[in-house]
Amino acid sequence: MNYLDYVQMTKGQQIAYNLKKFFTGIPGAIKNLFLVIGAFFGNIFKTIGNGFANYGSRFAKGDIGTKLSYIVMGAGNIFHGQVVKGIIMLALEIGYFYYMAVFGLGQLAKLYCNNVPITDAQGNTIAIANGVVGSVPSTIEYVGILQTPQTKFGDDSSVILLYGVLTILITIAFFALYIGNTKSAYATQEIKAAGKQPKSIVQEIKSLFDERFHITLLSLPVLLLLMFTVLPIIYTVFMAFTNYDKEHQPPKNLFWWVGFKNFADVFYSDPATSRTFGKILVWTIVWAIFATFTNYVAGIILALMINKKGIKLKAMWRTIFVVTAAVPQFVTLLIMNLMLRDNGTLDTMFNTQFHFLSNAMNARITVIVVNLWVGIPYTMLITSGLLMNIPEDLYESARIDGANAVQQFTKITFPYIFFVTTPYLITTFVGNINNFNVIFLLTGGGPNNDTSYSQSGPTDLLVTWLYKLTLNEKDFNLAAVIGIIVFVITAAGSLITFNMSKASKNEEEFS
């Protein structure tokens, strides 16, 4: 369809056409997403292949110092005159092998143990298991004259899994350092062959504050990212393939690998869990849509009203509405809970029972309405800034052409706002999928009078259900599965939606 055919449509036809275009474009966007993912992993494998080829090439072309660095890290640098740098690399190699010999290999060996006796609460062996994380179960010992039973704890599966993941990451980092050592050795060899002098340690340090200053700035953030983001994520993914639940709580009990059983339980094997997952997933999506777009539309309307010509005391009105954002969100939500719950402030005031939070449908509507109170100010502020940046010439030209206020909004104002705020809209949608505070502090996931939900309630989101599975039920394996599913949904949804938007396809359109 060309532009002339589109503008001749009625507004309803345009909306229907855009919706049809959006939904028919989803399969193509999904296809493009998989193509991008495939290309990403393809580039990774290609890079690894080229790395191995270059690794062999460097060894073949290297002198005795470079070849020796393939066994003793830093040898090439020492041989070519970079003594201090070579000693540092050698020290790191010795430290790694010492760590592996003293601690790391033992933790890796305990990640998968066979023929491990499984004991009951009395310390009696009830089964022999394979694929156990840890090899020493807890036992009961009887001490003293009275033969008082005491538990002698064995291996802690959760700690072993954590140290195993940490050892894997350290090994990957060491391998990267090892490859860098061979590159450095060959580079210094070429510098020497060209009749130049390799950099001294002082010059290397100075370069970290000059041409390689980006490495200095990024080193600490990357290290913290690995420690507090990557390590927990990998640990959680591994946990999803174990039976780490309330029946297998370390250090009293060991847990072991169960493959994809937890995923099967969530999707179809366990009727109670799969039914609950289906209901909560649908409500999570519904909640995210309503919570995102009600705030978005209401915030735009409020900003338009405040910025309308002729409105006096604009700064005062903005300040009044921003006060709701200035108050800590958890305070607002707790106060709302006190007001809306059964026998709360409103029930006492009106001497009646409104059942805002004790009825499933009412509770769902209530959390959406209350979310408007805490969410509208953010959209209003963003939209207010955008409205001030729209050139007035566009509106003057539209008025000269006979456009009314509605046409100016639909043809100029909203397209500009939507174009700029598309990334914000996507992040808000993802944030609402994981909006723990509003649900947990206002309803706690309740009401809890529906027995068709397993360990949750009608207003629980996936993230609050995950919280209950971990803190209340100790089912860490199922919680890990839910966490992975939430990540896949939000990541895939964000990438697909953004790549289909004009903000991605036409970056310079409104520049």
C-alpha positions in Angstrom: 0.0 0.0 0.0 1.3 3.4 -0.9 1.1 6.6 1.1 -1.8 8.1 -0.8 -4.0 5.0 -0.3 -3.1 5.1 3.4 -4.0 8.8 4.0 -7.4 8.3 2.2 -8.4 5.7 4.8 -10.6 6.6 7.7 -9.0 6.7 11.2 -10.6 3.4 12.1 -9.3 1.8 8.9 -5.8 3.2 9.6 -5.8 1.7 13.1 -7.0 -1.7 11.7 -4.3 -1.6 9.0 -1.6 -0.8 11.5 -2.7 -3.6 13.8 -2.8 -6.0 11.0 0.6 -4.9 9.8 2.0 -5.3 13.4 0.7 -8.8 14.0 1.5 -10.0 10.5 5.0 -8.7 11.0 5.6 -10.7 14.1 6.6 -14.0 12.4 9.1 -12.1 10.2 10.5 -10.3 13.3 10.8 -13.7 15.1 12.6 -15.1 12.0 14.9 -12.1 12.0 15.6 -12.6 15.7 16.6 -16.2 15.1 18.7 -15.1 12.1 20.5 -12.5 14.3 21.0 -15.0 17.1 22.3 -17.6 14.6 24.6 -15.0 13.0 25.8 -14.0 16.5 26.8 -17.6 17.5 28.1 -18.2 14.0 30.5 -15.2 14.4 31.5 -16.6 17.8 32.4 -20.0 16.3 34.1 -18.3 13.4 36.1 -16.2 15.8 37.0 -19.3 17.9 38.1 -21.1 14.7 40.2 -18.2 13.6 41.7 -18.0 17.0 42.8 -21.7 16.9 44.2 -21.1 13.4 46.1 -18.0 14.6 47.2 -19.9 17.7 48.9 -22.6 15.5 50.3 -20.0 13.1 51.9 -18.1 16.0 53.5 -21.3 17.2 54.8 -22.2 13.8 56.3 -18.8 13.1 57.5 -18.1 16.7 61.1 -18.2 17.9 62.2 -20.2 20.9 60.8 -17.6 23.4 57.4 -17.5 21.7 57.2 -21.3 21.6 58.2 -21.6 25.2 55.4 -19.2 26.2 52.9 -21.9 25.0 54.0 -23.9 28.1 55.4 -21.3 30.5 53.3 -18.1 30.5 55.4 -15.0 30.2 58.5 -16.8 28.9 58.2 -15.0 25.5 58.0 -11.6 27.1 61.0 -12.4 29.4 63.0 -13.7 26.4 62.2 -10.5 24.4 63.1 -8.1 27.2 59.7 -7.5 28.9 60.9 -9.1 32.2 58.5 -7.6 34.7 55.4 -8.3 32.4 56.6 -11.8 31.9 57.1 -12.4 35.6 53.5 -11.1 36.3 52.1 -13.6 33.7 54.2 -16.4 35.2 52.9 -15.6 38.7 49.3 -15.7 37.4 49.9 -19.1 35.8 51.4 -20.4 39.0 48.5 -19.0 41.0 45.9 -20.6 38.8 47.5 -24.1 38.9 47.9 -23.7 42.7 44.2 -22.8 43.1 43.2 -25.7 40.9 45.4 -28.2 42.7 44.4 -27.1 46.2 40.8 -26.3 45.7 39.3 -26.0 42.2 39.7 -29.5 40.9 38.2 -30.9 44.1 35.1 -28.7 43.6 34.7 -29.6 40.0 35.0 -33.3 40.8 32.2 -33.0 43.4 29.8 -31.4 40.8 28.9 -34.9 39.6 29.3 -37.9 42.0 28.0 -41.4 41.5 27.0 -44.1 43.9 26.3 -41.6 46.7 24.2 -42.9 49.6 21.1 -40.9 50.3 20.0 -40.8 54.0 16.7 -40.1 55.8 16.1 -37.8 58.8 17.5 -40.6 61.1 20.6 -40.9 59.0 19.7 -44.3 57.5 20.6 -45.0 53.9 17.5 -45.2 51.8 18.9 -45.0 48.3 22.0 -44.8 46.1 22.0 -41.9 43.7 24.1 -40.9 40.7 24.9 -37.4 39.5 24.9 -36.0 43.0 26.4 -32.6 43.8 28.7 -33.6 46.6 29.8 -37.0 47.8 29.6 -37.0 51.6 26.0 -37.1 53.0 25.1 -36.0 56.5 25.0 -38.7 59.2 23.6 -39.1 62.7 26.1 -39.6 65.5 25.2 -40.6 69.1 27.5 -38.9 71.6 27.9 -39.0 75.4 26.5 -41.3 78.0 23.0 -40.6 77.0 23.8 -41.3 73.4 22.3 -37.9 72.3 21.8 -37.8 68.5 23.7 -35.1 66.7 23.8 -34.4 62.9 27.2 -34.5 61.4 26.9 -32.4 58.3 28.5 -33.6 55.1 29.0 -31.7 51.8 27.0 -28.6 51.1 25.6 -29.0 47.5 24.8 -25.4 47.1 28.3 -24.2 48.1 29.9 -26.9 45.9 27.8 -25.7 43.0 28.7 -22.1 43.6 32.4 -22.9 43.8 32.2 -25.1 40.8 30.7 -22.3 38.7 33.3 -19.9 40.1 36.1 -22.3 39.1 34.7 -22.6 35.6 34.6 -18.8 35.2 38.2 -18.6 36.6 39.3 -21.2 34.1 37.7 -19.4 31.2 39.4 -16.1 32.3 42.8 -18.0 32.6 42.4 -19.5 29.1 41.8 -15.9 27.8 44.9 -14.7 29.6 46.9 -17.7 28.2 45.9 -16.8 24.6 46.8 -13.2 25.3 50.1 -14.4 26.6 50.9 -16.1 23.3 49.8 -13.0 21.3 51.9 -10.8 23.5 55.0 -13.0 23.0 54.6 -13.1 19.2 54.0 -9.3 19.1 57.2 -8.6 21.0 59.0 -11.0 18.7 57.9 -9.0 15.7 58.9 -5.7 17.4 62.3 -7.1 18.1 62.6 -8.3 14.5 61.8 -4.8 13.2 64.7 -3.5 15.2 62.6 -1.7 17.8 62.5 -2.0 21.6 59.4 -3.5 23.3 57.6 -1.3 25.8 58.9 -1.4 29.4 56.6 -1.9 32.3 56.6 1.8 33.0 55.5 2.5 29.4 52.9 -0.2 29.7 51.5 1.5 32.8 51.6 4.9 31.2 49.6 3.6 28.2 46.8 2.5 30.6 46.3 6.1 31.4 46.6 7.3 27.7 45.7 5.3 24.6 44.5 2.3 26.6 42.7 4.3 29.3 39.4 2.6 28.3 40.8 -0.6 29.6 41.6 1.0 33.0 38.1 2.5 33.2 36.2 -0.7 32.2 38.3 -3.2 34.2 36.5 -2.7 37.6 33.0 -2.5 36.1 33.6 -5.7 34.1 34.9 -7.5 37.2 31.9 -6.4 39.3 29.6 -7.4 36.4 31.1 -10.9 36.3 30.9 -11.3 40.1 27.4 -9.9 40.8 25.6 -10.5 37.5 27.2 -13.3 35.4 28.1 -15.6 38.3 24.6 -15.5 39.8 22.9 -16.0 36.4 25.0 -19.1 35.6 24.5 -20.4 39.1 20.7 -20.0 38.7 20.7 -21.7 35.3 22.6 -24.7 36.7 20.2 -24.8 39.7 17.3 -25.2 37.3 18.6 -28.7 36.3 18.8 -30.0 39.9 16.2 -31.1 42.5 17.2 -28.3 44.9 13.8 -28.1 46.7 12.4 -28.2 50.2 13.1 -32.0 50.4 16.8 -31.5 49.5 18.0 -28.7 51.6 21.8 -28.5 52.1 23.8 -29.0 54.2 21.5 -31.6 55.8 20.6 -33.1 52.4 22.4 -33.4 49.1 20.7 -32.5 45.8 21.5 -33.9 42.4 21.1 -33.3 38.6 17.7 -34.2 37.1 18.0 -32.8 33.6 14.9 -31.1 32.2 12.5 -32.5 34.7 11.8 -29.1 36.3 11.0 -27.6 32.9 8.7 -30.5 32.2 7.0 -30.0 35.6 6.4 -26.3 34.9 5.0 -26.9 31.4 3.0 -30.1 31.6 4.2 -32.9 33.9 3.0 -31.6 37.2 -0.7 -30.6 36.8 -0.8 -28.2 39.8 2.4 -26.4 38.9 1.7 -26.2 35.1 -1.9 -25.0 35.7 -0.6 -22.3 38.1 2.1 -21.3 35.6 -0.4 -20.9 32.8 -2.7 -18.7 34.8 0.1 -16.5 36.2 1.7 -16.2 32.8 -1.5 -14.9 31.3 -2.2 -12.5 34.2 1.5 -11.3 34.0 1.1 -10.4 30.3 -2.3 -8.8 30.9 -1.0 -6.8 33.8 2.1 -5.6 31.9 -0.1 -4.4 29.0 -2.6 -2.5 31.1 0.0 -1.2 33.6 2.2 0.1 30.7 -0.3 1.6 28.4 -2.7 3.1 30.9 0.3 5.0 32.5 1.6 5.9 29.0 -1.7 7.3 27.7 -2.7 9.0 30.9 0.7 10.6 31.2 0.6 11.9 27.7 -2.9 13.4 28.3 -1.8 15.0 31.6 1.3 16.5 29.9 -0.9 17.9 27.0 -3.3 19.5 29.5 -0.5 21.1 31.6 1.4 22.3 28.5 -1.7 23.6 26.7 -1.5 27.3 25.9 -3.4 29.4 28.3 -2.8 27.2 31.3 -1.3 29.2 34.1 1.1 28.1 36.8 2.4 25.2 34.7 5.4 24.7 37.1 3.1 24.4 40.0 0.9 21.7 38.4 3.9 19.7 37.4 5.3 19.9 40.9 2.0 18.7 42.4 1.9 15.6 40.3 5.6 14.9 40.7 5.1 14.8 44.5 3.6 11.3 44.0 6.9 10.2 42.5 8.9 12.0 45.2 7.3 9.9 48.0 9.0 6.4 48.2 6.9 3.9 46.3 6.8 1.4 49.1 5.3 4.0 51.5 2.6 4.8 49.0 1.7 1.2 48.4 1.7 0.3 52.1 -0.7 3.2 52.8 -2.9 2.1 49.9 -2.9 -1.4 51.4 -4.1 0.0 54.8 -6.8 1.9 53.1 -8.1 -0.8 50.7 -7.9 -4.0 52.6 -10.8 -5.6 54.4 -11.6 -3.7 57.6 -9.2 -1.0 56.4 -9.6 2.7 56.4 -12.3 2.9 53.7 -14.3 0.1 55.3 -14.2 1.8 58.7 -15.1 5.1 57.2 -18.1 4.0 55.3 -19.0 1.1 57.6 -19.2 -1.4 54.8 -17.2 -4.0 52.9 -15.8 -3.0 49.5 -13.7 -6.1 49.0 -11.0 -4.3 47.0 -8.4 -6.9 47.8 -10.2 -10.0 48.9 -11.9 -10.6 45.6 -9.7 -11.7 42.7 -11.2 -9.5 40.0 -11.4 -6.5 42.2 -7.8 -7.0 43.4 -6.6 -7.1 39.8 -8.4 -3.9 38.9 -7.2 -2.2 42.1 -3.5 -2.9 41.4 -3.9 -1.5 37.9 -5.6 1.7 39.2 -3.1 2.2 42.0 -0.3 1.7 39.6 -1.6 4.7 37.7 -1.0 6.8 40.8 2.7 5.9 41.1 3.4 5.7 37.3 1.8 8.6 35.6 4.2 11.3 36.8 7.2 9.7 35.0 5.4 9.6 31.6 4.2 13.1 32.2 7.7 14.5 32.8 9.2 12.7 29.8 6.3 13.8 27.5 6.5 17.4 28.8 10.1 17.6 27.7 9.3 16.2 24.3 6.4 18.6 23.7 8.7 21.6 24.3 11.0 20.3 21.6 8.5 19.9 18.8 9.0 22.8 16.3 6.2 25.3 16.3 6.6 25.6 12.6 5.0 22.2 12.1 1.8 23.3 13.9 1.7 26.6 12.0 2.0 24.7 8.7 -0.7 22.3 9.8 -3.1 25.0 10.8 -2.6 26.8 7.5 -3.5 23.5 5.7 -6.7 23.4 7.7 -5.7 20.7 10.3 -7.8 20.8 13.5 -6.5 20.0 17.0 -7.2 16.3 16.7 -5.4 16.0 13.3 -2.4 18.0 14.7 -2.2 15.5 17.6 -2.5 12.4 15.4 -0.2 13.6 12.6 2.4 15.6 14.5 2.4 15.3 18.3 1.7 11.6 18.9 4.0 10.2 16.1 6.9 12.3 17.5 6.2 11.3 21.1 5.8 7.6 20.2 8.9 7.6 18.0 11.1 9.0 20.8 9.6 7.1 23.7 9.5 3.6 22.0 12.6 2.4 23.9 11.1 3.8 27.2 7.8 2.0 26.4 9.6 -1.3 25.9 11.7 -0.9 29.1 8.5 0.0 31.0 6.7 -3.1 29.7 9.6 -5.3 30.8 9.7 -3.5 34.1 6.0 -4.2 34.7 6.5 -7.9 33.9 9.0 -7.8 36.8 7.1 -5.2 38.9 7.5 -6.8 42.3 6.7 -3.8 44.5 3.2 -3.0 43.4 1.9 -6.6 43.6 3.8 -7.7 46.7 3.2 -4.6 48.9 -0.4 -4.0 47.8 -1.9 -7.5 47.6 0.9 -9.9 48.5 -0.3 -11.9 45.4 -3.6 -12.6 47.1 -6.4 -13.1 47.7 -5.4 -16.6 48.8 -8.9 -18.2 48.6 -8.5 -19.8 45.2 -7.2 -23.4 45.7 -6.5 -23.8 41.9 -3.3 -21.9 42.5 -0.2 -23.7 43.8 1.8 -21.7 46.3 0.5 -18.4 44.8 -2.6 -16.2 44.3 -4.6 -14.6 41.5 -2.6 -11.3 41.5 0.8 -13.0 41.6 3.1 -12.2 38.8 5.8 -14.7 37.7 8.4 -12.7 39.7 6.3 -12.7 42.9 5.6 -16.4 42.5 9.3 -16.9 42.1 9.8 -15.0 45.4 7.3 -17.3 47.2 8.9 -20.4 45.7 12.3 -19.4 47.1 11.5 -17.7 50.4 8.4 -19.6 51.5 8.6 -23.0 49.8 12.3 -23.4 49.4 11.7 -24.8 45.9 14.8 -23.1 44.4 14.8 -25.4 41.3 11.4 -24.3 40.2 12.1 -20.7 41.0 15.2 -20.9 38.8 13.1 -22.3 35.9 10.7 -19.4 36.3 13.5 -17.0 36.3 14.9 -18.4 33.0 11.4 -18.2 31.5 10.9 -14.6 32.5 14.3 -13.7 31.0 13.5 -15.4 27.7 10.1 -13.7 27.5 11.4 -10.3 28.3 14.5 -10.5 26.2 12.8 -11.9 23.1 9.8 -9.6 23.4 12.0 -6.5 23.8 14.2 -7.4 20.8 11.3 -8.3 18.5 9.3 -5.2 19.5 12.1 -2.7 19.2 13.4 -4.1 15.9 9.8 -3.7 14.5 9.5 -0.1 15.6 10.4 3.0 13.6 12.8 4.0 16.4 15.0 1.2 15.2 14.4 1.2 11.4 14.4 5.0 10.9 16.8 6.4 13.5 17.2 9.8 11.7 13.5 10.4 10.9 12.9 13.0 13.6 16.5 14.2 14.0 
